[in-house]
Amino acid sequence: MRNVRWFVAIAAALLAGCSGGTQIDTGNGKAVALTKAQVQQTLPDGGAMTDWKASSQPAAVKMNKLYRSAVCPIKDNAGCENSRFYATSVFRRDDGAAATTFLIVAYDSGQAAREAYDVLWTYYGRRTGQRATTFSLGPIGEQRDARIGSAGFYGEPGTITQTRVGTTLLWTMTDSTDKNKNAVTEDNARHLATMLARRARQAQNGDTPSAAL
């Protein structure tokens, strides 16, 4: 869990230096390899995040050895095969009670994303602690998983979601900034994951992502 927090902080810092619909995404659309610009547009911006403020502006970079080590810190960087771009943005809720990190890894094909899914969920799914419980995200993407547990050093609640939409793997990571158990909930995680999945589907359909909270 500490390693994941370190990774998120370092990745956000690295990227900082680089230059809504109503339908649920069922994952039945196109699986198109996205451009760097499309990946960056898929990340929510300030206009999409009602009641949240950006801590790290949306940014996408071409995947390289450094980012593979950060995103896929597994033997031989498993899960990053045939990945093309990596993107992240970070938001803090207006009341300061929670922070959310969005992560995207874009692959060159739907098959590559599918083959990476279980490999990376084995790693990322652990960030909410050994006693975390799973919960349903509903019908978004071709694959989806979610867990809620104690992600903080002092037992603060946190959630992690992972979704596959076409050629992309998507994550939302939300942590409470204190022990307020109402700051991080399953419903909040569903809303964030659904919005990100909708934006990924819009991008792969050739549209400008516009889904918002």
C-alpha positions as CSV (number, residue, x, y, z in Angstrom):
1,M,0.0,0.0,0.0
2,R,2.8,2.4,0.8
3,N,4.5,1.5,-2.5
4,V,1.3,2.4,-4.4
5,R,1.0,5.8,-2.6
6,W,4.7,6.5,-3.5
7,F,4.1,5.5,-7.1
8,V,1.1,7.8,-7.4
9,A,3.0,10.7,-5.9
10,I,6.0,10.2,-8.2
11,A,4.0,9.5,-11.3
12,A,1.9,12.7,-10.8
13,A,5.1,14.7,-10.3
14,L,6.7,13.3,-13.4
15,L,3.6,13.9,-15.5
16,A,3.2,17.4,-14.2
17,G,6.5,18.3,-15.9
18,C,5.2,17.0,-19.3
19,S,3.7,18.9,-21.6
20,G,-22.1,13.9,-19.5
21,G,-23.9,11.2,-21.1
22,T,-26.5,9.1,-19.3
23,Q,-25.9,5.7,-20.8
24,I,-23.8,3.1,-19.0
25,D,-20.9,1.8,-21.0
26,T,-21.5,-1.9,-21.7
27,G,-18.2,-2.5,-23.4
28,N,-19.8,-3.3,-26.8
29,G,-18.3,-0.5,-28.7
30,K,-15.1,-0.2,-30.7
31,A,-11.6,-1.2,-29.5
32,V,-9.5,1.5,-31.1
33,A,-5.9,2.3,-30.3
34,L,-6.0,5.9,-29.0
35,T,-3.6,8.7,-29.7
36,K,-1.8,10.5,-27.0
37,A,-4.2,13.4,-27.3
38,Q,-7.2,11.2,-27.0
39,V,-5.8,9.5,-23.9
40,Q,-5.3,12.9,-22.3
41,Q,-8.8,14.0,-23.2
42,T,-10.2,10.8,-21.6
43,L,-8.9,11.9,-18.2
44,P,-11.5,14.0,-16.4
45,D,-10.8,17.7,-16.3
46,G,-12.1,20.4,-13.9
47,G,-15.3,20.8,-15.8
48,A,-16.1,17.1,-15.4
49,M,-15.4,17.0,-11.7
50,T,-18.2,18.8,-9.9
51,D,-17.3,19.6,-6.3
52,W,-13.6,18.6,-6.9
53,K,-10.5,20.7,-7.5
54,A,-7.5,19.6,-9.6
55,S,-4.4,18.9,-7.7
56,S,-2.6,17.6,-10.8
57,Q,-3.7,18.6,-14.3
58,P,-4.5,15.8,-16.8
59,A,-1.4,14.7,-18.6
60,A,-0.5,11.8,-20.9
61,V,3.0,10.6,-21.9
62,K,4.3,8.0,-24.2
63,M,5.1,4.7,-22.3
64,N,8.8,4.1,-21.9
65,K,11.0,2.1,-19.5
66,L,10.6,4.6,-16.7
67,Y,6.9,4.6,-16.8
68,R,6.6,0.9,-17.2
69,S,8.6,0.5,-14.0
70,A,6.2,2.8,-12.2
71,V,2.9,1.6,-13.7
72,C,3.8,-2.2,-13.8
73,P,6.2,-2.8,-10.9
74,I,6.0,-6.5,-11.4
75,K,8.7,-8.9,-12.7
76,D,9.7,-7.9,-16.2
77,N,7.0,-5.1,-16.0
78,A,4.3,-7.6,-16.7
79,G,1.0,-6.0,-17.7
80,C,2.7,-3.2,-19.7
81,E,3.3,-5.3,-22.8
82,N,2.1,-3.5,-26.0
83,S,1.2,-0.4,-23.9
84,R,1.4,2.9,-25.8
85,F,0.6,5.7,-23.4
86,Y,0.1,6.4,-19.7
87,A,-1.9,9.2,-18.2
88,T,-2.9,10.5,-14.8
89,S,-4.7,13.3,-13.0
90,V,-5.4,14.0,-9.3
91,F,-8.4,15.8,-7.7
92,R,-9.2,16.8,-4.2
93,R,-12.8,17.2,-3.0
94,D,-13.8,20.8,-2.3
95,D,-14.3,20.1,1.4
96,G,-10.8,18.5,1.6
97,A,-12.2,15.2,2.9
98,A,-11.0,13.0,0.0
99,A,-8.6,12.8,-2.9
100,T,-9.0,10.8,-6.2
101,T,-6.3,9.7,-8.6
102,F,-7.3,8.7,-12.2
103,L,-4.9,6.4,-14.1
104,I,-5.1,5.2,-17.7
105,V,-2.9,2.8,-19.6
106,A,-3.6,2.7,-23.3
107,Y,-2.7,-0.4,-25.4
108,D,-2.3,-1.0,-29.1
109,S,-5.2,-3.5,-29.1
110,G,-8.1,-4.8,-27.1
111,Q,-6.4,-8.1,-26.8
112,A,-3.4,-6.5,-25.2
113,A,-5.6,-4.7,-22.6
114,R,-7.5,-8.0,-21.9
115,E,-4.3,-9.9,-21.3
116,A,-3.0,-7.3,-18.9
117,Y,-6.2,-7.0,-16.9
118,D,-5.8,-9.8,-14.4
119,V,-2.0,-9.3,-14.1
120,L,-2.4,-5.7,-13.0
121,W,-5.5,-6.2,-10.8
122,T,-3.5,-8.7,-8.8
123,Y,-1.2,-5.8,-8.0
124,Y,-3.5,-2.9,-7.8
125,G,-6.3,-4.7,-6.0
126,R,-4.1,-5.0,-2.9
127,R,-3.8,-1.3,-2.2
128,T,-6.9,-1.2,0.0
129,G,-5.5,-3.7,2.5
130,Q,-5.9,-7.4,3.3
131,R,-9.3,-6.9,4.9
132,A,-10.8,-5.0,2.0
133,T,-14.1,-6.2,0.5
134,T,-15.2,-6.3,-3.1
135,F,-18.3,-4.4,-4.5
136,S,-20.1,-4.2,-7.8
137,L,-19.5,-1.3,-10.2
138,G,-22.4,-2.3,-12.4
139,P,-22.3,-2.9,-16.2
140,I,-19.3,-0.7,-17.2
141,G,-16.6,-1.8,-19.6
142,E,-15.8,-5.3,-20.7
143,Q,-14.3,-6.1,-17.3
144,R,-14.5,-4.4,-13.9
145,D,-13.4,-4.9,-10.3
146,A,-13.6,-2.8,-7.2
147,R,-12.5,-3.0,-3.5
148,I,-13.0,-0.9,-0.4
149,G,-10.9,-1.0,2.7
150,S,-8.3,0.8,4.8
151,A,-5.9,2.5,2.4
152,G,-4.4,5.0,4.8
153,F,-1.7,4.8,7.4
154,Y,-4.2,5.3,10.3
155,G,-7.1,3.3,9.0
156,E,-8.6,5.9,6.7
157,P,-11.0,4.3,4.1
158,G,-10.0,4.0,0.5
159,T,-11.4,2.5,-2.8
160,I,-9.7,1.2,-5.9
161,T,-11.5,0.4,-9.2
162,Q,-10.2,-1.1,-12.3
163,T,-12.1,-1.3,-15.6
164,R,-11.3,-2.4,-19.1
165,V,-12.8,-0.4,-22.0
166,G,-11.7,-1.4,-25.4
167,T,-7.9,-0.8,-25.6
168,T,-7.6,0.9,-22.3
169,L,-7.3,-0.1,-18.6
170,L,-8.7,2.5,-16.2
171,W,-8.3,3.0,-12.5
172,T,-9.8,5.3,-9.9
173,M,-8.1,5.5,-6.5
174,T,-9.9,7.5,-3.8
175,D,-8.6,8.0,-0.3
176,S,-10.1,9.8,2.7
177,T,-7.8,12.5,4.1
178,D,-8.9,11.7,7.6
179,K,-10.9,9.0,9.4
180,N,-14.2,10.3,8.1
181,K,-15.9,7.1,7.0
182,N,-18.5,9.0,5.0
183,A,-15.8,10.7,2.8
184,V,-15.1,7.6,0.7
185,T,-18.0,5.3,-0.3
186,E,-18.9,2.6,-2.8
187,D,-21.4,4.9,-4.5
188,N,-18.8,7.6,-4.9
189,A,-16.4,5.1,-6.4
190,R,-19.1,3.9,-8.8
191,H,-19.8,7.4,-10.0
192,L,-16.1,8.1,-10.7
193,A,-15.4,4.8,-12.4
194,T,-18.6,5.1,-14.5
195,M,-17.6,8.6,-15.7
196,L,-14.1,7.5,-16.6
197,A,-15.4,4.4,-18.5
198,R,-17.9,6.6,-20.4
199,R,-15.1,9.0,-21.4
200,A,-13.0,6.1,-22.6
201,R,-15.9,4.8,-24.7
202,Q,-16.5,8.2,-26.2
203,A,-12.9,8.5,-27.2
204,Q,-12.8,5.1,-28.9
205,N,-16.0,6.0,-30.7
206,G,-14.2,9.0,-32.2
207,D,-16.0,11.5,-30.0
208,T,-14.6,14.1,-27.7
209,P,-15.0,12.8,-24.1
210,S,-17.6,14.8,-22.3
211,A,-19.0,12.6,-19.6
212,A,-19.1,14.3,-16.2
213,L,-20.1,13.6,-12.6
